[in-house]
Amino acid sequence: MNNEDSSAASPPIRLEGKSQAIVVCFFLGLGSLVSWNSMLTIGDYYYQLFPDYHPSRVLTLVYQPFALGTIAILAYNEAKIDTRKRNLFGYILFFLSTFGLLLIDLGTSGKGGIANYIGICVFVAAFGVADAHVQGGMVGDLSFMSPEFMQSFFAGLAASGALTSGLRLITKAAFDKLDNGLRKGVMLFLAISTFFEFLCILLYAFVFGRLPIVKYFRKKAASEGSKTVKADLAAAGVQKTESSAPLLSSQDGDAKHERLSNKQLLRQNIDYALNLYLIYVLTLSIFPGFLYENTGHHQLGSWYAVVLIAMYNVWDLISRYIPLIECIRLESRKGLMISCLARFLLIPCFYFTAKYGDQGWMIMLVSFLGLSNGYLTVCVLTAAPKGYKAPEQNALGNLLVMFLLAGIFSGVALDWLWIIGNGTF
């Protein structure tokens, strides 16, 4: 089913607030992962507190089942779920969980032990629930808006990694020589992350939905039968979404009842879904556990893993802007699939580099891992939700995020294979 022809009759898009919406989407994307990336980036601190518990691998494995299980439930019921409540719940949960990590550290004076580790795991599980609410909700919402919004949101996701890595390098350098300096740097780091989550709550609740271009897209979605945008329209002062009813013809009204099911949408877009799965199963089988535990000891010493994480995050961010250049944006469905499969050649490259190479080669490989991850993610997600009405685009966005999180979960599980038989399991 292709509804591209019906879009020709739509009125011209009012561009008021487009630049502001792009900026807000960036910060909302940043808030979607800044808490989790904080956990990844302070891995050196948790390895000091819990040296025998494999924190980078265990915490990631705790996070992912909750994220995947929640997004599966939400994707199945997305047509009935209020997007505003869903996204606000996610950002508030991110805020409370990040603040909770800070309180655990303050309450225990930075001590280890299994009880504290379990407490950290509980908040990490909450991150997974929040991620499924926010990432699926935002991608579904942005799928029927401008592609630039989607690109900016995913650039924000990558920026959260680059930001946390940059802050981690700064705090490590500033506090490294001080007594208990590592802990002090981590506490400052978590406080900054908590502030960003609070900022995202304010941006989504009071700014994003009031922008004229966002109201336009949501009124258009409501006219096409979407029920998920009503609360956002009401909060923006659009009390009667029926005002957009003239956009509907009788033919459109019939089409509203012929919406494709999730199974039909998935069948038509299975290659995009598999692409996202393959991208993240490869990335998370290497990042971050392999980088912390399997790359050996080099001249950078305790800085080595922090630098590797930072290089991945920086190139992941840069690469998410590359698809803005139309001539090098990959849109071919066959080309995307070949590129995603070809990335698996990185597995032997990482294995032999960790065993025989020096730190320069590893930094280069990690940079390429980030570069290919960000570029292909944006190419897939901006190409996929085309030719459908708003309710179907929202549903497809949720399904794609579900496959993305399934890839992350599978990658995290496969990451444990690197340490089987090497005496560290």
N, C-alpha and C positions, 0 to 999 in steps of 0.2 A: 504493500500500500504506500502510495506516495502522494502527499498533499501539497507539494510545492506550488501547484497551479493555483490553489485557493489563496495562497499568500499574496498573489499578484493583485487581488482585489482589496488588500488591506490599505489603510490610509498611510501617508508618509510618516515615518518615525520622527517624533519630536526629540531633538538631541539635547535639550536643556538638561544639564546635570550629568552628561555622559562622562566627562573627565573626573568629576567628583565621585561618580559611581565606580569608576575604574580604581581610584585611589582607595575607596572604602573596601572594595572587594579584595584588594591587596592585603589590607590590615585584617580583614575577616579570615582570609586564608592563613595569614601569619598566626592568628589566634587559634586556628584549628589544629596546629601541630606544635606550637611553641612549648607547651607543657611537656609533651612526649619527647620532643627533641632536647629539652632540658635534661630529662632522665638519661638520654643517650650520651649527652655531652659531659655530664658529671660522672660518667662511668668510672673514671680513675678514682674518684672519691669512694664510690661504693665498693670498688675492688679493695680499697684499703680497709674499709669497715667489715666487709664480708668476703675475705679472700678465697674461702672454700665453697662459695655458693654460686659461682658463675653468674654474677648479677646481670651482665649485658645480655646473656642468653636467656636466663630464667625470667627476668622482668619482661623481656620482649614476648616470651612464650605465655606469660600471664596476661599481657595486654591483648594479644590477638584473638583468643577465643571469645572474649567478651565483645570485642569490636565486630567480629564476624557474625556471632550469634545475634547481636542486636541489629545489625544492618539487614540480616536475612528476614527478621521479623518486620522491621520497618519497611523494607522493599516490598514485601508481600501485601502490606496494608497501606502503602503510601497514598493511595487515592483518598483515604478517609482521615489522614493525619493532618492536623493543623501545622503548617510549615513554621509559622511564627513561634508557636509554643515549643515545637521541636527544636528549633535552632537556639532559642533563648535558654531552654533547659540544658542543651549541650554546653553552651558557653558558661553558664552559671556553674555547672558541674565541673568543668575544667578549672574555673576560678577556685572553687572550694577544695578541690583535690590538690591543686598546686599549693594552696595555702596550708592544707593539711600536712603535706610533706615538710614544709617549713616548720610547722608546729611540732612534728615528730622529732625533728633534729634538735629543736630548742628544748623540748621536754626531756630528751634523753641525753643532752649534752654531747651529741655526736658519738654515742656508743654503739657498738655492734650488737650481735646476739640475735637469736632466732626470732624472738618476740618482735623486735624492731623491724626485722626483715619481713615478717608476715604483715606488719602494719603498712610498710611501704608497698608490698604486693597488693594490698586492698585498694590503696589509692591508685596504683597503676591499673588495676581492673576497672576502676571508675573512669580513668582516662579512655579505656577502650569503649565503654558505653557512651561517653561524651563524643568521642571521635565519630562513631557510627551515626549519632544524631546530627552532628554538625556537618560532616563531610557529605553524607548522603543527602541531607536536607538542602545544603547550599548548592551542590552540583545539580540536583533536581530542579531547584529554583532557577539557577542560572542557565539551564539548558534551553529554556524558551526565551532567553534574553539575548543580548549581543555577545558574539563569540569573544570579544575583547574582555568581557567581564569574566568569562571562564578562564581565559589565559591569565588574567591578573590574579584571580583567586589562587590558581595553581602556582603562579610565581610567588605569591605570599606564602604558600605551603613550603616552598623551597627556601624562601627568605628566612623562615623561622629557623631552619637548620643553619643557614649562614650566620644569622644573628646570634644564635646561641653559641655557635663555635667561636665567633669573634669575641663575644663577651667572656667565654671560658678562657680564651687565650689571654685576654686583658686581666681578668681576675686572677688567673694562675700566675702571671708575671708580677702583678701587684702584691699578692699575698704569699707568694712561694717562700720568701725568706723569713716571714713572720712566724712566731710561735702559733701552732695550730692554724697556719695560714690557709691550707687546703680547705678546711671546714668553713672558715670565714668567707672565702671566695665563693663557695657553694651556696652559703646562706644569702649573700648579696645577689647571687645569680637567680635563686628561686624567688626572691622578693621582686626582682625586675620582671620575671616571667608572670608572677601573680598580677602585677600591674597591667601587663599587656592583655591578660584575660579579662580584667575588669574593663579596660578600654573597649574591647570587642563587644561586651555586653551593651555598653552605651551606644556604640556605633550602630549595632543592629537594631536596638530598641528604638532609637530616637533619630537616626540620620538616614540610613540606607533606604528604608521604605518610603521616606518623604520626598526623595528626589523625583522630579517630574518624569524622567525616562523610565525609572523603575516602576512608577505608578502606571505609566502607559503599558508596559509589558504585562503587568499583573492584571490590568483591566482587560487587555486583549486575551490573556489566558482564561480569565473568568468568562469572557464571551464565548470561548471555545469549550466550556464545560468544566474547567478546573475548579475544584472545591477547596483546594489546599491554600489558596491565596486570600480567602475572604477576611481572615483576621488581620493580615498585613494591610489590606486595603482599608479596613475599618480604622486601624491604628493610624493610617496616613490621612484620614479625614474623608475617605471615599466611602460614605455610608451605604450607598446603594449601587452595588455593582451592576444592577440592571440598566444603569445609564449607558453601558456599553452594548446593550442588547441590539440596537440597530445594526451593529456589525454582523449579526447573524441573519442568514437567509434561511428559508425553510429547509433547503438542502443541507446547510450547515447544521441545523438542528437535528436532522436525521443522522448526520455523520457523527454527531456527539454521542449517539447511542451505539455507534459501530466501532467504538474505540478498540484497538487491538489489545488482546490480553498480554500479560507479562510473558507467557510462553511464546506467543507469536512475535513479540518484539525481540525476544532473545534469539529466536530462530533466525530472524532477519539480520541480526547484528552480532551473531556468535563470534565472528572473526575479531571484531573490536573488543568484545569481552575477553576472548582468549589472549589477545595481544596484551591487555592490561594485566591479566594473570601471569603471563610469561615474563613481562617486564619486571614485576615485583617479586616473583618467585626467585629469579636470578639475583636481583639486587639484595634481597634480604637473606639469601643464603650466604652472602659475603659480608654485608654491612648490618650491624656493627660487630657481631661476635667474632668473626674471623679476624677483623682488624685489631681487636683488643687482645686476642689470645693466641693467634697463630702466625703472627708476623715476625716473631723473634725480637731480639734486642739489638739496637743500632745506636749510632752516635747521638741521636736526639734524646735517647734515654726515656724519661717519664713523659717527655713532650711528644714522643713518636705517635702514639695512638691519637692524641688530641689533634696533632697536625693532620693525620690521615682523615679523621672525621671532618675537620675543617675544609680540607681540599675537596672532599666529596660534596659537601654542602654548598660550597662556593660555585663549583662547576654545575651542580644541579640547578642552582638559581640562574646562572648565566644562560644555560641551555634552554630555559623555559621562555626566554625572550627571542630566541632564534626563529621560532615559527612565525613571528611577526613579519619577517622578511619573506614575502610571498614566493620568490623564486627558489628558495631552499626549504620551503615547507613541504613535508611529505604528506600527500593525501591519497595516494594509490593504496587500495586495500591490499593488493598483493605485495607492494613494496613494504608496507608496514609489517605484514606478517613475516616476510623474509628478514627484515631488520631485527625484529624481536627474537626470532630463532637464532640469528647469527650471533647475538650477544652471548649465547651459551659457550662460545669459544673462549670467553673470559675465564671460565672455571679452570681449565688447565693452565692458562696464563698466570692466574693468581697462585695456583699450587706451586708451579716451578719458580716463580719469582720469590715467594716466601721461603722456598727451600734453598735457592741458589743465588738470588738477586740481591742487590743492595737497596737502601732506602729510596734512592732516586727513582729506580724502576717501579717500586711499589707506589710511590706518590703519583707517578704518571698513570699507572693502571687505575688507581682509585679515582683520579681526576676524570679518566675516560668513562668509568662506571657512572659517575655523577652526570657527566655530559650526556651520555646516551639515555640515561634514565629520565631526566627532565625533558629532553627534546621529544622523545617518543611518547611520553605521557601526554604532553600538550597536543601533539599531532593527533593522537587517537581521540582524545576527549573533545577537541574542537571539530573534528571531522564527523563524529558519529551521530549526534542528535539532530540530523537534518531530514526534512521531508515529512515531518509529523506535526500534529497539533500539540498544543501545550500539555495536556494531560499525559499524552504518550511520551513527550520529551522528558517530562518530570519522572515518569516511571522508568524510562530507559536510563536516565542519569543515575537513579538509585541502583538499578541492576549493574551498571558499569562499576560503580563504587563497590558493590558487593563482590564482584570479581577481582577488583583491585585489592580489597582487604583479604580475600581468599588467597591471592598470590602472596601477600605479605605473610599470612599465617603459614602457608606451605613452605615459604622460604625460611622462616624462623625455625620450623621443625627440621628442615634439611640442613640447616646451619650446624646442628649438633653432629652431623656426620664428619665434620672436619676434625673433631677431637676424639672420635672413637679409635682406640688402638694406639693413641700417642701418649698414654699414661697420665692424662690430665682429667679423664672422665671420672 
